[in-house]
Amino acid sequence: MKKFLSSLCVGVSVGVVALAGSTVFMSSEANAVPLSAAQARPLLKTTGNYLDPRYFPSSEQRNGTALLMTPINNSPSSYVCSGTVVSPTQIVTAAHCVDTHDPRSPEYGTTGTTQVYLGGRGSSPIASASYEIHPLYFDPIVGSPGQGAFATGDIAIITLSEPVPAGTKIYGLYGGDAIGKVSTHISYGTTGNGDGTGENLGLDSLTNGRIGQNLYESDLASLFGVGLDGAHLLYDFDDGTPEHNAMAWWASPFASLNPDGSIEIVIPEDLFPDLGLGLDEVLIDGGDSGGGSFIDDLLAGVHSFGVTLAGEYCDGILNPNPDDPYDTTGDWNPEISNPSDVTCANDSTFGEIAGDTSIAFFYDWLMQRLDLATEVPAPATLGLFGFGLAALGLGRRRRA
């Protein structure tokens, strides 16, 4: 799955502890590459061809999931996000999908009413009536905009203007520890292949969505030292090779300084050894924000952001002062000789990491607000309609 948005840079640095011979050693709290080198954005890309039927969720699997489209005032464009039905009148999504006055995207201004398409664009939309964002999202230390795409509290509840139709699946919430568990991801963002080919956002992805799996391996605070413990669930896009094992790459505390001044990340063999789920492996991207990941048929995570190495660290330009790679007269941005990302671009390809907001972390807040007493109305026929792609008016957005 993939998102239709540009990248956000996150500027949080960690210091070098010591330089011993040709090896840079970092403390257990730090990384061989500083977090300031991470380029983050709200990001399902697939391991195999994205048109393979294995990645198309059935109508039963789409039941209880939603495509969200929010028109931008005075513009032909719309925000595109995903969501999950958690009560007869409520959808859980990402806060950045509904926070239309976020200072990080001033060019878009205010928006119209979000339209909720249950099970994809082929359904008749239900208008949203209101939404509530978790207060941590606005916290200046761990929320928005202080941490950019890493904002703690990137979760919101949309209340619908009418109950969902009879037969709509209502997802329960997962309250357990998700680390070490495989989750299933369903959402309606940009599709494409993990090698960087086949990018597409059209009627197919908006109507049918995509489905796949990944393994939760860590949380944001443990890997990068930002945010709150357990608030974010992290997973990487593996292609079965250790060279593109992003989780181990970022977690490694070792780096070697090459004679030419470039840096090579040294990865211990026992560090995050998982190399993926084969063809079932997917990663979120543009438009997948707010969509759900599911464990034991319960909502476990809300798609929030993605991480890759910032371009200046893998642009082929060596550090201007190889004799002093930590020159205090400027930023430390040496060339990385072995980046985990296959394209060295923020495009949801193999070797990148994504993060979901943890439902377990916000379980109590959500349960206090769920409207489980509302009854679903008697069955009704859903109206279907056709349209041309040009009528969608989709535009780029900074977060999806």
SEGUPA-979241 format. One line per field, with one value per residue (C-alpha): x, y, z negated; residue in three letters. Coordinates in nm, 3 decimals, always signed. Layout:
BEGIN
u	X | ...
v	Y | ...
w	Z | ...
res	Ala | ...
END
This chain:
BEGIN
u	+0.000 | +0.134 | +0.068 | +0.018 | +0.229 | +0.567 | +0.820 | +0.873 | +1.217 | +1.265 | +1.551 | +1.640 | +2.006 | +2.207 | +2.572 | +2.876 | +3.024 | +3.368 | +3.584 | +3.808 | +4.030 | +3.813 | +3.494 | +3.246 | +3.088 | +2.758 | +2.589 | +2.302 | +2.061 | +2.197 | +2.233 | +2.526 | +2.334 | +2.186 | +1.809 | +1.855 | +1.947 | +1.600 | +1.350 | +0.994 | +0.656 | +0.317 | +0.340 | +0.070 | +0.336 | +0.363 | +0.655 | +0.520 | +0.336 | +0.070 | -0.182 | -0.143 | -0.486 | -0.323 | -0.313 | -0.682 | -0.895 | -1.229 | -1.552 | -1.571 | -1.220 | -1.300 | -1.612 | -1.546 | -1.273 | -1.322 | -1.186 | -1.193 | -1.203 | -1.196 | -1.235 | -0.997 | -1.179 | -1.117 | -0.930 | -1.011 | -0.807 | -0.900 | -0.720 | -0.725 | -0.699 | -0.828 | -1.005 | -1.173 | -1.530 | -1.524 | -1.891 | -2.215 | -2.145 | -1.766 | -1.447 | -1.093 | -0.831 | -0.508 | -0.524 | -0.334 | -0.614 | -0.863 | -0.640 | -0.703 | -0.542 | -0.210 | +0.065 | +0.276 | +0.048 | -0.066 | -0.092 | -0.407 | -0.603 | -0.943 | -1.140 | -1.496 | -1.680 | -1.505 | -1.694 | -1.665 | -1.687 | -1.736 | -1.546 | -1.404 | -1.513 | -1.787 | -2.022 | -2.244 | -2.064 | -2.167 | -2.077 | -1.884 | -2.052 | -1.758 | -1.423 | -1.211 | -0.830 | -0.631 | -0.487 | -0.129 | -0.123 | -0.103 | +0.152 | +0.455 | +0.706 | +0.580 | +0.295 | +0.229 | +0.405 | +0.710 | +0.785 | +0.657 | +0.542 | +0.650 | +0.373 | +0.243 | -0.136 | -0.178 | -0.522 | -0.875 | -1.237 | -1.475 | -1.844 | -2.071 | -2.387 | -2.581 | -2.521 | -2.346 | -2.569 | -2.679 | -2.421 | -2.124 | -1.849 | -1.768 | -1.408 | -1.309 | -0.987 | -0.665 | -0.533 | -0.234 | +0.136 | +0.170 | +0.552 | +0.660 | +0.319 | +0.224 | -0.054 | -0.276 | -0.299 | -0.595 | -0.623 | -0.690 | -0.372 | -0.130 | -0.023 | +0.312 | +0.592 | +0.865 | +1.138 | +1.000 | +0.802 | +0.431 | +0.321 | -0.050 | -0.339 | -0.661 | -1.006 | -0.865 | -0.685 | -0.958 | -1.228 | -1.057 | -0.779 | -0.488 | -0.412 | -0.093 | +0.103 | +0.405 | +0.570 | +0.576 | +0.938 | +0.984 | +0.838 | +0.955 | +1.093 | +1.303 | +1.451 | +1.489 | +1.455 | +1.166 | +0.799 | +0.649 | +0.721 | +0.472 | +0.286 | +0.410 | +0.450 | +0.730 | +0.777 | +1.008 | +0.976 | +1.189 | +1.270 | +1.436 | +1.791 | +1.997 | +2.113 | +1.762 | +1.674 | +1.596 | +1.518 | +1.862 | +2.029 | +1.887 | +1.932 | +2.299 | +2.530 | +2.832 | +2.965 | +3.296 | +3.469 | +3.588 | +3.919 | +3.731 | +3.538 | +3.210 | +3.039 | +2.940 | +2.686 | +2.802 | +2.510 | +2.546 | +2.393 | +2.160 | +2.012 | +1.647 | +1.699 | +1.353 | +1.382 | +1.015 | +0.710 | +0.792 | +0.527 | +0.285 | +0.506 | +0.369 | +0.438 | +0.202 | +0.224 | +0.024 | -0.349 | -0.298 | -0.273 | -0.549 | -0.604 | -0.595 | -0.364 | -0.533 | -0.426 | -0.669 | -0.934 | -0.904 | -0.781 | -0.422 | -0.267 | -0.349 | -0.120 | +0.076 | +0.422 | +0.723 | +1.099 | +1.395 | +1.743 | +1.751 | +1.872 | +2.183 | +2.329 | +2.305 | +2.333 | +2.684 | +2.852 | +3.118 | +3.166 | +3.370 | +3.613 | +3.682 | +3.963 | +3.709 | +3.365 | +3.223 | +3.336 | +3.151 | +3.154 | +2.870 | +2.618 | +2.746 | +2.611 | +2.868 | +2.785 | +2.643 | +2.794 | +2.533 | +2.188 | +1.912 | +1.665 | +1.685 | +1.605 | +1.750 | +1.427 | +1.123 | +0.896 | +0.791 | +1.031 | +1.232 | +1.454 | +1.220 | +1.035 | +0.673 | +0.499 | +0.146 | -0.020 | -0.073 | -0.436 | -0.330 | -0.156 | -0.477 | -0.717 | -0.879 | -0.924 | -1.093 | -1.317 | -1.445 | -1.566 | -1.708 | -2.080 | -2.160 | -2.521 | -2.640 | -2.834 | -2.757 | -3.065 | -3.251 | -3.080 | -3.088 | -2.966 | -2.644 | -2.639 | -2.347 | -2.223 | -1.955 | -1.718 | -1.409 | -1.064 | -1.041 | -1.345 | -1.156 | -0.937 | -0.671 | -0.378 | -0.055 | -0.061 | +0.210 | +0.049 | -0.203
v	+0.000 | +0.341 | +0.705 | +1.001 | +1.257 | +1.416 | +1.355 | +1.516 | +1.548 | +1.478 | +1.658 | +1.473 | +1.391 | +1.151 | +1.193 | +0.979 | +0.826 | +0.722 | +0.664 | +0.357 | +0.283 | +0.234 | +0.155 | +0.407 | +0.276 | +0.415 | +0.373 | +0.126 | +0.421 | +0.545 | +0.432 | +0.411 | +0.659 | +0.963 | +1.000 | +1.333 | +1.125 | +0.968 | +1.100 | +1.031 | +1.049 | +0.910 | +0.610 | -0.096 | -0.173 | -0.538 | -0.780 | -0.938 | -0.767 | -0.542 | -0.674 | -1.030 | -1.148 | -1.253 | -0.883 | -0.816 | -0.842 | -1.014 | -0.824 | -1.008 | -0.893 | -0.535 | -0.537 | -0.313 | -0.113 | +0.225 | +0.468 | +0.830 | +1.116 | +1.478 | +1.751 | +2.047 | +2.380 | +2.582 | +2.291 | +1.992 | +1.771 | +1.553 | +1.404 | +1.024 | +0.810 | +0.480 | +0.375 | +0.097 | +0.063 | +0.025 | +0.094 | +0.139 | +0.512 | +0.545 | +0.505 | +0.497 | +0.666 | +0.867 | +1.213 | +1.362 | +1.247 | +1.484 | +1.756 | +1.990 | +2.294 | +2.129 | +2.392 | +2.136 | +2.161 | +2.525 | +2.516 | +2.306 | +2.527 | +2.408 | +2.118 | +2.008 | +1.720 | +1.383 | +1.120 | +0.763 | +0.479 | +0.150 | -0.134 | +0.096 | +0.356 | +0.136 | +0.204 | +0.505 | +0.745 | +0.838 | +1.189 | +1.243 | +1.451 | +1.517 | +1.384 | +1.370 | +1.361 | +1.221 | +1.515 | +1.376 | +1.458 | +1.827 | +1.784 | +2.006 | +1.741 | +1.408 | +1.516 | +1.732 | +1.922 | +1.875 | +1.522 | +1.557 | +1.223 | +1.060 | +1.232 | +1.037 | +1.040 | +1.009 | +0.858 | +0.994 | +0.882 | +0.996 | +1.002 | +0.938 | +1.131 | +0.802 | +0.442 | +0.201 | -0.035 | -0.367 | -0.639 | -0.403 | -0.561 | -0.387 | -0.451 | -0.507 | -0.363 | -0.555 | -0.484 | -0.719 | -0.690 | -0.678 | -0.695 | -1.027 | -1.090 | -1.094 | -0.850 | -0.826 | -0.485 | -0.365 | -0.016 | +0.190 | +0.380 | +0.389 | +0.048 | -0.057 | -0.308 | -0.320 | -0.270 | +0.075 | -0.011 | -0.009 | +0.294 | +0.355 | +0.529 | +0.488 | +0.335 | -0.011 | +0.071 | +0.304 | +0.046 | -0.284 | -0.180 | -0.411 | -0.670 | -0.824 | -0.894 | -0.787 | -0.857 | -0.602 | -0.605 | -0.303 | +0.025 | +0.374 | +0.461 | +0.144 | +0.183 | +0.559 | +0.692 | +0.928 | +0.919 | +0.721 | +0.356 | +0.135 | +0.415 | +0.321 | -0.026 | -0.060 | -0.304 | -0.305 | -0.403 | -0.715 | -0.885 | -1.188 | -1.050 | -0.926 | -0.628 | -0.480 | -0.567 | -0.211 | -0.291 | -0.442 | -0.169 | +0.114 | -0.073 | -0.150 | +0.040 | -0.013 | +0.163 | +0.144 | +0.450 | +0.362 | +0.496 | +0.721 | +0.887 | +0.703 | +0.512 | +0.143 | +0.016 | -0.308 | -0.537 | -0.817 | -1.141 | -1.186 | -0.835 | -0.838 | -1.155 | -1.160 | -1.133 | -1.111 | -1.316 | -1.383 | -1.269 | -1.188 | -0.899 | -0.546 | -0.192 | +0.102 | +0.412 | +0.718 | +0.693 | +0.401 | +0.636 | +0.567 | +0.215 | -0.084 | -0.369 | -0.670 | -0.942 | -1.224 | -1.037 | -0.735 | -0.386 | -0.367 | -0.067 | +0.247 | +0.328 | +0.642 | +0.701 | +0.561 | +0.605 | +0.592 | +0.744 | +1.112 | +1.174 | +1.370 | +1.058 | +0.847 | +1.093 | +0.985 | +1.291 | +1.209 | +1.396 | +1.707 | +1.642 | +1.264 | +1.315 | +1.455 | +1.305 | +1.470 | +1.819 | +2.054 | +2.333 | +2.166 | +1.885 | +1.529 | +1.380 | +1.143 | +0.913 | +0.582 | +0.304 | +0.037 | +0.194 | -0.058 | +0.112 | -0.031 | +0.304 | +0.544 | +0.743 | +0.792 | +0.570 | +0.272 | +0.028 | -0.264 | -0.155 | +0.103 | +0.108 | +0.199 | +0.274 | +0.224 | +0.389 | +0.116 | +0.044 | -0.121 | +0.200 | +0.401 | +0.120 | +0.288 | +0.621 | +0.447 | +0.222 | +0.520 | +0.678 | +0.389 | +0.407 | +0.038 | +0.096 | +0.221 | -0.036 | -0.101 | -0.038 | -0.299 | -0.416 | -0.173 | -0.187 | +0.005 | +0.228 | +0.177 | +0.434 | +0.470 | +0.760 | +0.850 | +0.880 | +1.246 | +1.318 | +1.214 | +1.522 | +1.354 | +1.568 | +1.536 | +1.586 | +1.600 | +1.343 | +1.070
w	+0.000 | +0.059 | -0.031 | +0.198 | +0.013 | -0.018 | -0.293 | -0.631 | -0.784 | -1.152 | -1.323 | -1.643 | -1.678 | -1.894 | -1.978 | -1.907 | -2.221 | -2.105 | -1.799 | -1.834 | -1.536 | -1.230 | -1.425 | -1.556 | -1.877 | -1.997 | -2.333 | -2.368 | -2.357 | -2.027 | -1.669 | -1.432 | -1.218 | -1.394 | -1.397 | -1.225 | -0.919 | -0.915 | -0.667 | -0.781 | -0.621 | -0.670 | -0.417 | -0.116 | +0.118 | +0.202 | +0.228 | +0.545 | +0.830 | +0.679 | +0.934 | +0.802 | +0.673 | +0.345 | +0.248 | +0.319 | +0.005 | +0.054 | -0.009 | -0.341 | -0.433 | -0.332 | -0.548 | -0.847 | -0.670 | -0.508 | -0.251 | -0.371 | -0.121 | -0.238 | +0.024 | -0.004 | +0.013 | +0.331 | +0.485 | +0.709 | +0.475 | +0.179 | -0.115 | -0.088 | -0.401 | -0.538 | -0.856 | -1.055 | -1.187 | -1.567 | -1.651 | -1.454 | -1.433 | -1.464 | -1.259 | -1.398 | -1.181 | -1.216 | -1.370 | -1.078 | -0.848 | -1.013 | -1.158 | -0.867 | -1.030 | -1.099 | -1.053 | -0.866 | -0.564 | -0.544 | -0.166 | -0.186 | -0.425 | -0.543 | -0.406 | -0.349 | -0.515 | -0.515 | -0.315 | -0.445 | -0.192 | -0.372 | -0.205 | +0.065 | +0.317 | +0.466 | +0.174 | +0.114 | -0.122 | -0.473 | -0.580 | -0.899 | -1.168 | -1.400 | -1.513 | -1.827 | -1.831 | -2.120 | -2.322 | -2.310 | -1.939 | -2.030 | -2.309 | -2.226 | -2.339 | -2.205 | -1.978 | -1.675 | -1.538 | -1.762 | -1.645 | -1.290 | -1.152 | -1.478 | -1.674 | -1.972 | -1.975 | -1.597 | -1.645 | -1.605 | -1.622 | -1.348 | -1.439 | -1.142 | -1.058 | -1.051 | -1.161 | -0.927 | -0.724 | -0.868 | -0.817 | -0.853 | -1.061 | -1.388 | -1.491 | -1.851 | -1.992 | -2.058 | -2.405 | -2.422 | -2.339 | -1.960 | -1.943 | -1.794 | -1.633 | -1.265 | -1.176 | -0.868 | -0.698 | -0.492 | -0.345 | -0.032 | +0.050 | +0.341 | +0.466 | +0.608 | +0.582 | +0.319 | +0.580 | +0.661 | +0.976 | +1.058 | +0.857 | +0.887 | +0.713 | +0.907 | +0.908 | +0.847 | +0.524 | +0.396 | +0.465 | +0.385 | +0.150 | +0.076 | -0.192 | -0.326 | -0.641 | -0.839 | -1.174 | -1.453 | -1.573 | -1.799 | -1.912 | -1.825 | -2.167 | -2.179 | -1.830 | -1.792 | -2.145 | -2.072 | -2.169 | -2.456 | -2.534 | -2.351 | -2.171 | -1.822 | -1.666 | -1.411 | -1.120 | -0.819 | -0.452 | -0.407 | -0.077 | -0.237 | -0.228 | -0.525 | -0.317 | -0.322 | -0.681 | -0.789 | -1.151 | -1.211 | -1.005 | -1.214 | -1.544 | -1.487 | -1.726 | -1.499 | -1.192 | -1.009 | -0.866 | -0.516 | -0.377 | -0.134 | -0.415 | -0.368 | -0.648 | -0.642 | -0.891 | -1.059 | -1.153 | -1.412 | -1.282 | -1.581 | -1.564 | -1.448 | -1.241 | -1.077 | -0.697 | -0.611 | -0.523 | -0.160 | +0.087 | -0.195 | -0.315 | -0.260 | -0.375 | -0.400 | -0.182 | -0.074 | -0.145 | -0.383 | -0.681 | -0.932 | -0.799 | -1.030 | -1.114 | -1.271 | -1.513 | -1.603 | -1.401 | -1.634 | -1.548 | -1.677 | -1.499 | -1.301 | -1.007 | -1.086 | -0.929 | -0.747 | -0.784 | -0.549 | -0.529 | -0.433 | -0.079 | -0.171 | -0.335 | -0.021 | +0.264 | +0.372 | +0.221 | -0.035 | -0.359 | -0.269 | -0.554 | -0.567 | -0.821 | -1.063 | -0.985 | -1.296 | -1.204 | -1.438 | -1.181 | -0.998 | -1.006 | -1.007 | -0.686 | -0.538 | -0.249 | -0.375 | -0.162 | -0.245 | -0.303 | -0.372 | -0.135 | +0.219 | +0.380 | +0.122 | +0.155 | -0.063 | +0.146 | -0.069 | +0.093 | -0.049 | -0.334 | -0.484 | -0.817 | -0.894 | -1.220 | -1.349 | -1.645 | -1.905 | -1.990 | -2.317 | -2.427 | -2.371 | -2.463 | -2.764 | -2.584 | -2.293 | -2.502 | -2.699 | -2.375 | -2.177 | -2.105 | -2.132 | -2.242 | -1.902 | -1.703 | -1.341 | -1.121 | -0.922 | -0.601 | -0.311 | +0.048 | +0.102 | +0.407 | +0.646 | +0.893 | +1.154 | +1.225 | +1.420 | +1.265 | +1.364 | +1.147 | +0.837 | +0.839 | +0.627 | +0.526 | +0.337 | -0.034 | -0.294 | -0.515 | -0.429
res	Met | Lys | Lys | Phe | Leu | Ser | Ser | Leu | Cys | Val | Gly | Val | Ser | Val | Gly | Val | Val | Ala | Leu | Ala | Gly | Ser | Thr | Val | Phe | Met | Ser | Ser | Glu | Ala | Asn | Ala | Val | Pro | Leu | Ser | Ala | Ala | Gln | Ala | Arg | Pro | Leu | Leu | Lys | Thr | Thr | Gly | Asn | Tyr | Leu | Asp | Pro | Arg | Tyr | Phe | Pro | Ser | Ser | Glu | Gln | Arg | Asn | Gly | Thr | Ala | Leu | Leu | Met | Thr | Pro | Ile | Asn | Asn | Ser | Pro | Ser | Ser | Tyr | Val | Cys | Ser | Gly | Thr | Val | Val | Ser | Pro | Thr | Gln | Ile | Val | Thr | Ala | Ala | His | Cys | Val | Asp | Thr | His | Asp | Pro | Arg | Ser | Pro | Glu | Tyr | Gly | Thr | Thr | Gly | Thr | Thr | Gln | Val | Tyr | Leu | Gly | Gly | Arg | Gly | Ser | Ser | Pro | Ile | Ala | Ser | Ala | Ser | Tyr | Glu | Ile | His | Pro | Leu | Tyr | Phe | Asp | Pro | Ile | Val | Gly | Ser | Pro | Gly | Gln | Gly | Ala | Phe | Ala | Thr | Gly | Asp | Ile | Ala | Ile | Ile | Thr | Leu | Ser | Glu | Pro | Val | Pro | Ala | Gly | Thr | Lys | Ile | Tyr | Gly | Leu | Tyr | Gly | Gly | Asp | Ala | Ile | Gly | Lys | Val | Ser | Thr | His | Ile | Ser | Tyr | Gly | Thr | Thr | Gly | Asn | Gly | Asp | Gly | Thr | Gly | Glu | Asn | Leu | Gly | Leu | Asp | Ser | Leu | Thr | Asn | Gly | Arg | Ile | Gly | Gln | Asn | Leu | Tyr | Glu | Ser | Asp | Leu | Ala | Ser | Leu | Phe | Gly | Val | Gly | Leu | Asp | Gly | Ala | His | Leu | Leu | Tyr | Asp | Phe | Asp | Asp | Gly | Thr | Pro | Glu | His | Asn | Ala | Met | Ala | Trp | Trp | Ala | Ser | Pro | Phe | Ala | Ser | Leu | Asn | Pro | Asp | Gly | Ser | Ile | Glu | Ile | Val | Ile | Pro | Glu | Asp | Leu | Phe | Pro | Asp | Leu | Gly | Leu | Gly | Leu | Asp | Glu | Val | Leu | Ile | Asp | Gly | Gly | Asp | Ser | Gly | Gly | Gly | Ser | Phe | Ile | Asp | Asp | Leu | Leu | Ala | Gly | Val | His | Ser | Phe | Gly | Val | Thr | Leu | Ala | Gly | Glu | Tyr | Cys | Asp | Gly | Ile | Leu | Asn | Pro | Asn | Pro | Asp | Asp | Pro | Tyr | Asp | Thr | Thr | Gly | Asp | Trp | Asn | Pro | Glu | Ile | Ser | Asn | Pro | Ser | Asp | Val | Thr | Cys | Ala | Asn | Asp | Ser | Thr | Phe | Gly | Glu | Ile | Ala | Gly | Asp | Thr | Ser | Ile | Ala | Phe | Phe | Tyr | Asp | Trp | Leu | Met | Gln | Arg | Leu | Asp | Leu | Ala | Thr | Glu | Val | Pro | Ala | Pro | Ala | Thr | Leu | Gly | Leu | Phe | Gly | Phe | Gly | Leu | Ala | Ala | Leu | Gly | Leu | Gly | Arg | Arg | Arg | Arg | Ala
END
